[in-house]
Amino acid sequence: MPGEAVKVTGARYRTGGDTIARLSDRVRSASRPSSYGGGVATAPAITLREYQVGQRVFHAQFGEGTVAEVVARHNDQEIAVEFARHGKKRLLASLAPLDVVN
C-alpha cells in the first residue's frame, strides 16, 4: 500500500521497549463504556486522611512536624506543616506521605 494512502490517527511513542499512548488516546479510552456494568468506567474513590491544626505528623524527608494550617482545595487539603529542621512546608494531603504521630 502506498504511504500516501495511509492515515495515522493515534500515534504512539516507544520508550525503553514499552509503548506509551498519547494522552488523547488515554482520555478517549477512559470515557468508553465499561464492558461489565454497561456504564462509563470510573476510577475508584480515594479516601484521604483529613488533618487538623495542631496534629503531629511525620514526613520521611522532613521529619516530625506540627500542622499549622489546613485549607480545603478541590476534594483535597493543602497543609502547612512546621518542621523543626526544615521550617514551614506547604503540602497537599493527596501527595504528601504523612503519618500521624500519636
C-alpha positions as CSV (number, residue, x, y, z in Angstrom):
1,M,0.0,0.0,0.0
2,P,1.5,3.4,-0.9
3,G,2.4,5.7,2.0
4,E,0.0,8.5,0.8
5,A,-3.0,6.2,1.3
6,V,-2.1,5.5,5.0
7,K,-3.7,7.8,7.6
8,V,-2.1,7.8,11.0
9,T,-4.7,8.7,13.7
10,G,-3.3,7.6,17.0
11,A,0.5,8.0,17.1
12,R,2.3,6.0,19.8
13,Y,5.7,6.6,21.2
14,R,8.2,3.9,22.1
15,T,10.4,4.3,25.1
16,G,12.6,1.6,26.6
17,G,10.6,-1.2,24.9
18,D,7.3,0.0,26.3
19,T,4.7,1.6,24.1
20,I,3.1,4.7,25.7
21,A,-0.1,6.0,24.2
22,R,-0.6,9.7,23.7
23,L,-2.7,11.5,26.4
24,S,-5.6,11.9,24.0
25,D,-5.7,8.1,23.4
26,R,-5.9,7.5,27.2
27,V,-8.6,10.1,27.7
28,R,-10.7,8.5,24.9
29,S,-10.3,5.0,26.4
30,A,-11.2,6.3,29.9
31,S,-14.5,7.6,28.7
32,R,-15.6,4.4,26.9
33,P,-18.4,2.4,28.5
34,S,-17.3,-0.4,30.8
35,S,-18.0,-3.9,29.5
36,Y,-19.0,-5.1,33.0
37,G,-21.6,-2.6,34.1
38,G,-22.7,-1.0,30.9
39,G,-21.9,2.4,32.2
40,V,-18.8,4.6,32.0
41,A,-15.8,3.2,33.7
42,T,-14.7,5.4,36.6
43,A,-11.7,5.4,38.8
44,P,-12.2,4.1,42.4
45,A,-12.8,6.7,45.0
46,I,-9.7,7.5,47.1
47,T,-10.3,8.2,50.7
48,L,-7.9,10.9,52.0
49,R,-6.9,11.4,55.6
50,E,-8.2,14.7,57.0
51,Y,-5.7,16.7,59.0
52,Q,-6.4,19.2,61.8
53,V,-4.3,22.2,63.1
54,G,-2.1,21.1,66.0
55,Q,-1.7,17.5,64.8
56,R,1.8,16.0,65.0
57,V,2.8,14.4,61.7
58,F,5.9,12.6,60.3
59,H,7.3,13.0,56.8
60,A,10.1,10.7,55.6
61,Q,12.2,13.6,54.2
62,F,11.4,16.5,56.6
63,G,10.9,14.5,59.8
64,E,8.4,15.3,62.5
65,G,6.3,18.5,62.5
66,T,3.1,20.1,63.6
67,V,0.2,21.0,61.3
68,A,0.0,24.8,61.4
69,E,-2.8,25.4,58.8
70,V,-5.3,23.4,56.8
71,V,-7.1,24.8,53.6
72,A,-9.7,22.8,51.6
73,R,-8.6,22.5,47.9
74,H,-10.9,20.7,45.4
75,N,-11.5,17.4,47.3
76,D,-8.1,17.7,48.9
77,Q,-6.3,19.6,51.7
78,E,-3.4,22.0,51.5
79,I,-1.5,21.6,54.7
80,A,1.1,23.9,56.1
81,V,3.4,21.9,58.4
82,E,6.0,23.5,60.7
83,F,9.0,21.1,60.7
84,A,11.8,21.5,63.3
85,R,14.7,21.3,60.9
86,H,13.2,22.4,57.6
87,G,10.8,25.2,58.6
88,K,7.3,25.6,57.2
89,K,6.3,23.5,54.2
90,R,3.0,23.6,52.3
91,L,1.9,20.1,51.1
92,L,-1.2,18.5,49.5
93,A,-2.7,15.7,51.5
94,S,-3.2,13.6,48.4
95,L,0.5,13.8,47.6
96,A,2.3,14.1,50.9
97,P,3.5,10.9,52.6
98,L,2.5,12.0,56.1
99,D,1.9,9.7,59.1
100,V,0.0,11.0,62.1
101,V,2.2,10.8,65.3
102,N,0.2,9.9,68.5
